């Protein structure tokens, strides 16, 4: 596995390359797999995001901070970041997962990214993991509006369009892939008045719609 490009995208070169290899290994491939590193990475991620929100949003109450953190560490957000890193190209999956499109599945991508955070913590310590997380999350943090704390992308998008007296977005199913027990849905979000046509993928239509709405929001805010 040539992971130099991934390490460059992460901004971290592993002193112990076997940790990155393990973080990218799904249990369907064999052992050692990434579940223990994912457990650690999940905790590191929550701690880092909580600290950044606490520092940057001094006027928000505890409940609002908790909702914001939940929106940033949820599967959809992690999978989106994983896709930006082209993480699916590096995953080590068993034959069944490969055939069913596991390298594109949001749950597998999200788990692998958390495992990478855990691997960096083991490899170089908490500060190194924090630096990588803060860098990868910078675009997501920049788009936060304190007044929208905890709102899911579909709700936030709907409110923006209503405020502009525009019609609500239309969502349509583009494709369904994979076996019945592990399907992947491709959804489209269309806002004709703004010329926006965004897409999203996920393990359910709801998740795919949320991702498409998130991308539409990003277009509106650019």
VEXDREN-2710 file (C-alpha; in Angstrom, 1 decimal):
% VEXDREN-2710
k/r/px/py/pz
1/UNK/0.0/0.0/0.0
2/UNK/1.5/3.3/-1.2
3/UNK/0.0/5.8/1.3
4/UNK/2.3/8.8/0.7
5/UNK/-0.4/10.7/-1.1
6/UNK/-2.8/10.1/1.8
7/UNK/-0.3/11.1/4.4
8/UNK/0.3/14.3/2.5
9/UNK/-3.4/15.0/2.4
10/UNK/-3.6/14.3/6.1
11/UNK/-0.6/16.4/6.9
12/UNK/0.9/13.6/8.9
13/UNK/3.7/11.2/8.1
14/UNK/3.5/8.0/10.1
15/UNK/6.5/6.9/12.1
16/UNK/4.8/3.5/12.4
17/UNK/3.2/2.8/9.0
18/UNK/1.6/-0.3/10.3
19/UNK/-0.8/1.9/12.3
20/UNK/-2.1/3.5/9.1
21/UNK/-2.4/0.1/7.5
22/UNK/-4.5/-1.1/10.4
23/UNK/-6.7/2.0/10.4
24/UNK/-7.5/1.3/6.7
25/UNK/-8.3/-2.4/7.3
26/UNK/-12.0/-3.3/7.6
27/UNK/-12.8/-6.4/9.7
28/UNK/-14.0/-8.2/6.5
29/UNK/-10.4/-8.2/5.3
30/UNK/-8.9/-9.8/8.4
31/UNK/-6.9/-8.9/11.5
32/UNK/-5.6/-6.7/12.9
33/UNK/-8.5/-4.5/11.7
34/UNK/-9.5/-0.9/12.6
35/UNK/-12.2/-1.3/15.2
36/UNK/-10.0/-0.6/18.3
37/UNK/-8.4/2.4/16.6
38/UNK/-11.9/3.7/15.6
39/UNK/-12.9/3.5/19.3
40/UNK/-9.9/5.7/20.3
41/UNK/-10.3/8.0/17.3
42/UNK/-14.0/8.6/18.1
43/UNK/-13.0/9.9/21.6
44/UNK/-10.2/12.0/20.3
45/UNK/-12.4/13.6/17.6
46/UNK/-15.2/14.4/20.1
47/UNK/-12.7/16.0/22.5
48/UNK/-11.0/18.2/19.8
49/UNK/-14.3/19.3/18.2
50/UNK/-15.7/20.2/21.7
51/UNK/-12.6/22.3/22.5
52/UNK/-12.7/24.1/19.2
53/UNK/-16.4/24.9/19.6
54/UNK/-15.9/26.0/23.2
55/UNK/-13.2/28.4/22.1
56/UNK/-14.8/29.8/19.0
57/UNK/-18.4/30.2/20.2
58/UNK/-18.3/31.7/23.6
59/UNK/-22.0/32.9/23.5
60/UNK/-23.5/29.4/22.9
61/UNK/-25.1/27.4/25.7
62/UNK/-24.2/23.8/26.5
63/UNK/-27.1/22.4/24.6
64/UNK/-26.3/24.4/21.5
65/UNK/-22.7/23.4/21.7
66/UNK/-23.7/19.7/22.0
67/UNK/-25.9/19.9/19.0
68/UNK/-23.2/21.5/16.9
69/UNK/-20.7/18.9/18.0
70/UNK/-23.1/16.1/17.1
71/UNK/-23.6/17.6/13.6
72/UNK/-19.8/17.8/13.0
73/UNK/-19.0/14.2/14.2
74/UNK/-21.9/12.4/12.6
75/UNK/-21.4/9.8/9.9
76/UNK/-22.4/12.1/7.0
77/UNK/-19.8/14.7/7.9
78/UNK/-17.0/12.2/8.5
79/UNK/-17.8/10.4/5.2
80/UNK/-17.7/13.7/3.3
81/UNK/-14.3/14.5/4.7
82/UNK/-13.2/10.9/3.9
83/UNK/-14.3/11.4/0.3
84/UNK/-12.3/14.6/0.0
85/UNK/-9.3/12.5/1.0
86/UNK/-10.2/9.8/-1.6
87/UNK/-10.0/7.4/1.4
88/UNK/-12.0/4.7/-0.4
89/UNK/-9.1/4.1/-2.7
90/UNK/-6.9/3.0/0.3
91/UNK/-9.3/0.8/2.2
92/UNK/-8.5/-2.9/2.7
93/UNK/-11.8/-4.7/2.3
94/UNK/-12.9/-8.3/2.1
95/UNK/-14.1/-9.6/-1.3
96/UNK/-17.8/-9.3/-0.3
97/UNK/-17.5/-5.7/0.8
98/UNK/-15.5/-4.9/-2.4
99/UNK/-18.3/-6.4/-4.6
100/UNK/-21.0/-4.5/-2.7
101/UNK/-19.4/-1.1/-3.0
102/UNK/-18.0/-1.0/0.5
103/UNK/-15.3/1.6/-0.5
104/UNK/-18.1/4.1/-1.1
105/UNK/-20.3/3.2/1.9
106/UNK/-20.5/6.2/4.3
107/UNK/-20.4/4.0/7.5
108/UNK/-17.2/2.3/6.4
109/UNK/-15.6/5.6/5.3
110/UNK/-16.6/7.3/8.5
111/UNK/-15.2/4.5/10.7
112/UNK/-11.9/4.4/8.8
113/UNK/-11.4/8.2/9.2
114/UNK/-12.0/7.9/12.9
115/UNK/-9.6/5.0/13.0
116/UNK/-7.0/7.2/11.3
117/UNK/-7.4/9.8/14.0
118/UNK/-6.8/7.1/16.6
119/UNK/-3.8/5.8/14.7
120/UNK/-2.3/9.3/14.6
121/UNK/-2.8/9.7/18.4
122/UNK/-1.0/6.4/19.0
123/UNK/1.7/7.2/16.5
124/UNK/2.5/10.8/17.6
125/UNK/0.3/11.8/20.5
126/UNK/-2.8/13.9/21.0
127/UNK/-1.5/17.2/19.7
128/UNK/-0.6/15.6/16.4
129/UNK/-4.1/14.2/16.1
130/UNK/-5.7/17.5/17.1
131/UNK/-3.7/19.3/14.4
132/UNK/-4.9/16.9/11.7
133/UNK/-8.5/17.1/12.9
134/UNK/-8.6/20.9/13.1
135/UNK/-7.1/21.2/9.6
136/UNK/-9.6/18.7/8.0
137/UNK/-12.5/20.3/9.8
138/UNK/-11.6/23.9/8.9
139/UNK/-14.1/24.2/6.0
140/UNK/-16.9/22.7/8.1
141/UNK/-16.1/25.1/11.0
142/UNK/-16.0/28.1/8.6
143/UNK/-19.5/27.4/7.5
144/UNK/-21.1/27.3/11.0
145/UNK/-23.7/29.9/11.8
146/UNK/-24.3/30.0/15.6
147/UNK/-28.0/30.7/15.1
148/UNK/-28.3/27.5/13.2
149/UNK/-26.8/25.3/16.0
150/UNK/-28.0/21.8/15.6
151/UNK/-30.1/22.2/12.5
152/UNK/-29.7/19.5/9.9
153/UNK/-28.8/20.5/6.4
154/UNK/-32.3/19.9/4.9
155/UNK/-33.9/22.2/7.5
156/UNK/-31.2/24.9/7.2
157/UNK/-31.6/24.8/3.4
158/UNK/-35.4/25.0/3.6
159/UNK/-35.2/28.1/5.9
160/UNK/-32.8/29.9/3.7
161/UNK/-35.0/29.4/0.6
162/UNK/-38.1/30.4/2.5
163/UNK/-36.4/33.6/3.7
164/UNK/-35.6/34.4/0.1
165/UNK/-39.2/33.6/-1.0
166/UNK/-38.0/30.7/-3.2
167/UNK/-39.6/27.4/-3.8
168/UNK/-38.5/24.5/-1.7
169/UNK/-35.8/22.1/-3.1
170/UNK/-36.8/19.0/-5.0
171/UNK/-35.2/15.7/-4.1
172/UNK/-35.1/12.8/-6.5
173/UNK/-33.6/9.3/-6.4
174/UNK/-30.9/8.9/-9.0
175/UNK/-29.7/5.3/-8.3
176/UNK/-29.6/2.4/-5.9
177/UNK/-26.6/0.2/-5.6
178/UNK/-25.5/-2.8/-3.6
179/UNK/-27.1/-5.9/-2.0
180/UNK/-30.4/-5.5/-0.2
181/UNK/-28.7/-5.7/3.2
182/UNK/-26.1/-3.0/2.3
183/UNK/-27.7/-0.6/-0.2
184/UNK/-26.3/2.7/-1.2
185/UNK/-28.6/5.5/-2.4
186/UNK/-27.8/8.4/-4.7
187/UNK/-30.1/11.4/-4.3
188/UNK/-30.3/14.7/-6.1
189/UNK/-31.2/18.1/-4.7
190/UNK/-32.5/20.6/-7.3
191/UNK/-33.1/24.3/-6.8
192/UNK/-34.0/25.6/-10.3
193/UNK/-34.2/29.3/-9.2
194/UNK/-30.5/29.3/-8.1
195/UNK/-29.3/26.9/-10.8
196/UNK/-28.2/24.4/-8.2
197/UNK/-28.2/20.7/-8.8
198/UNK/-26.3/18.8/-6.0
199/UNK/-26.0/15.1/-5.3
200/UNK/-25.4/13.0/-2.2
201/UNK/-24.9/9.3/-1.3
202/UNK/-25.7/7.3/1.8
203/UNK/-26.9/4.1/3.3
204/UNK/-30.4/5.5/3.4
205/UNK/-32.4/8.0/1.3
206/UNK/-32.5/10.3/4.3
207/UNK/-28.7/10.3/4.7
208/UNK/-28.2/10.9/1.0
209/UNK/-30.7/13.7/0.9
210/UNK/-28.9/15.4/3.9
211/UNK/-25.6/15.2/2.1
212/UNK/-27.1/16.6/-1.1
213/UNK/-28.6/19.5/0.9
214/UNK/-25.3/20.1/2.6
215/UNK/-23.6/20.5/-0.8
216/UNK/-26.4/22.8/-1.9
217/UNK/-25.8/24.9/1.2
218/UNK/-22.1/25.1/0.4
219/UNK/-22.9/26.3/-3.2
220/UNK/-25.2/29.0/-1.8
221/UNK/-22.6/30.2/0.7
222/UNK/-19.8/30.4/-1.8
END
